Amino acid sequence: MPVPFHLAFHVRDLDEARAFYGGVLGADEGRSTETWVDFDFFGHQLSLHLGQPFANAPTGRVGDHRVPMPHFGVVLPLDQWTALAGRLEEGQTDFIMAPQVRFKGEPGEQWTMFFRDPSGNPIEIKGFASDAAIFAH
């Protein structure tokens, strides 16, 4: 795996964040205090701090869809992506962009989905059939 990234951002409620990142997304909780909590987000470190979430607006274009910018996410092997998409669909996630395939049959074919955490932070999860496809052009 490449070197893990660290991303710190604000959430409005740590208990809500724990339920979402730990319960819904299945991230393992790490260290915490009364004002922040760390999660192992698919091998990367998220530090969620109490505060006002960052502003975002639907200014990004994904095909015919407008998506929130900025956003963050992770690229997963396709089997993990499919399992997570199923869990999110079963949990009746309010998707910005429901799970779907993009660039079918083209270089960079990918599966993607967009949704928000309970604080409104936008997340994109991508899935690829192979690592070689991630940067294909």
C-alpha positions as CSV (number, residue, x, y, z in Angstrom):
1,M,0.0,0.0,0.0
2,P,1.2,3.5,-0.6
3,V,2.1,5.7,2.3
4,P,-1.1,6.4,4.3
5,F,-2.5,10.0,4.2
6,H,-3.7,12.0,7.2
7,L,-6.7,14.2,6.9
8,A,-8.2,16.3,9.7
9,F,-11.5,18.1,9.4
10,H,-14.5,19.3,11.4
11,V,-17.6,17.5,12.4
12,R,-20.5,18.8,14.4
13,D,-21.0,15.8,16.8
14,L,-18.5,13.2,17.7
15,D,-21.1,10.6,18.7
16,E,-22.7,11.0,15.2
17,A,-19.3,10.7,13.6
18,R,-18.5,7.6,15.6
19,A,-21.8,6.0,14.5
20,F,-21.2,6.9,10.9
21,Y,-17.5,6.3,10.4
22,G,-17.3,3.4,12.8
23,G,-20.7,1.8,12.4
24,V,-21.7,2.5,8.8
25,L,-18.3,2.7,7.1
26,G,-16.7,0.1,9.4
27,A,-13.7,2.3,10.3
28,D,-11.8,1.3,13.4
29,E,-11.6,4.0,16.1
30,G,-8.2,5.1,17.3
31,R,-7.2,7.7,19.9
32,S,-9.6,10.4,21.0
33,T,-10.2,13.2,23.4
34,E,-13.4,15.2,24.2
35,T,-12.8,17.3,21.1
36,W,-11.5,14.9,18.4
37,V,-11.4,11.2,17.4
38,D,-9.1,9.4,15.0
39,F,-10.3,6.6,12.6
40,D,-8.5,4.1,10.5
41,F,-10.2,5.0,7.2
42,F,-9.2,2.1,4.9
43,G,-5.6,2.3,6.1
44,H,-5.5,6.1,6.3
45,Q,-5.8,8.4,9.3
46,L,-8.8,10.6,9.6
47,S,-8.9,13.0,12.6
48,L,-12.4,14.4,13.2
49,H,-12.4,17.5,15.3
50,L,-15.4,19.3,16.8
51,G,-16.2,22.5,14.8
52,Q,-17.9,23.9,11.8
53,P,-17.5,21.6,8.7
54,F,-15.8,23.1,5.6
55,A,-18.0,24.8,3.1
56,N,-18.7,23.0,-0.1
57,A,-20.7,23.6,-3.2
58,P,-21.8,21.4,-6.2
59,T,-19.3,22.9,-8.6
60,G,-17.5,19.7,-9.6
61,R,-18.6,17.8,-12.7
62,V,-18.7,14.1,-12.9
63,G,-20.2,13.2,-16.3
64,D,-23.6,14.8,-16.3
65,H,-23.7,15.2,-12.5
66,R,-22.7,18.1,-10.3
67,V,-20.8,17.0,-7.2
68,P,-19.7,18.9,-4.1
69,M,-16.2,20.5,-4.0
70,P,-14.1,20.0,-2.1
71,H,-14.6,16.4,-1.2
72,F,-12.4,13.5,-0.1
73,G,-12.6,9.8,-0.4
74,V,-10.7,6.6,-1.0
75,V,-10.0,4.2,-3.9
76,L,-10.9,0.6,-3.1
77,P,-10.5,-2.8,-4.8
78,L,-13.8,-3.5,-6.6
79,D,-14.8,-6.3,-4.2
80,Q,-14.5,-4.0,-1.2
81,W,-16.3,-1.2,-3.1
82,T,-19.2,-3.5,-3.9
83,A,-19.5,-4.7,-0.3
84,L,-19.5,-1.1,1.0
85,A,-22.0,0.1,-1.7
86,G,-24.3,-2.7,-0.6
87,R,-24.0,-1.8,3.1
88,L,-24.7,1.9,2.3
89,E,-27.7,1.0,0.1
90,E,-29.1,-1.3,2.9
91,G,-28.6,1.5,5.3
92,Q,-30.7,3.8,3.0
93,T,-27.9,6.2,2.5
94,D,-29.0,9.5,0.9
95,F,-26.6,9.4,-2.0
96,I,-25.5,12.5,-3.9
97,M,-24.6,10.1,-6.7
98,A,-25.8,6.5,-6.3
99,P,-23.3,3.7,-6.8
100,Q,-22.6,3.4,-10.6
101,V,-19.9,2.6,-13.2
102,R,-18.2,5.4,-15.1
103,F,-16.1,5.2,-18.3
104,K,-17.4,1.6,-19.0
105,G,-15.1,-0.1,-21.4
106,E,-12.7,2.8,-21.4
107,P,-9.3,3.3,-19.8
108,G,-9.9,4.3,-16.2
109,E,-13.2,2.4,-15.9
110,Q,-14.4,3.0,-12.4
111,W,-17.2,2.5,-10.0
112,T,-18.1,5.6,-7.9
113,M,-20.6,6.8,-5.3
114,F,-20.9,10.2,-3.5
115,F,-22.6,10.7,-0.1
116,R,-22.2,12.9,2.9
117,D,-21.4,12.2,6.5
118,P,-23.9,13.4,9.2
119,S,-22.0,16.8,9.4
120,G,-22.4,17.3,5.6
121,N,-18.8,16.5,4.6
122,P,-18.9,15.1,1.1
123,I,-17.2,11.7,0.5
124,E,-16.5,9.9,-2.8
125,I,-15.6,6.2,-2.8
126,K,-14.2,4.8,-6.0
127,G,-13.7,1.2,-7.0
128,F,-11.4,-0.2,-9.7
129,A,-11.0,-3.7,-11.0
130,S,-7.2,-3.3,-11.0
131,D,-4.7,-0.9,-9.6
132,A,-3.4,-0.3,-13.1
133,A,-6.7,1.2,-14.1
134,I,-6.5,4.0,-11.4
135,F,-4.2,6.2,-13.5
136,A,-5.0,4.8,-16.9
137,H,-5.4,7.3,-19.8
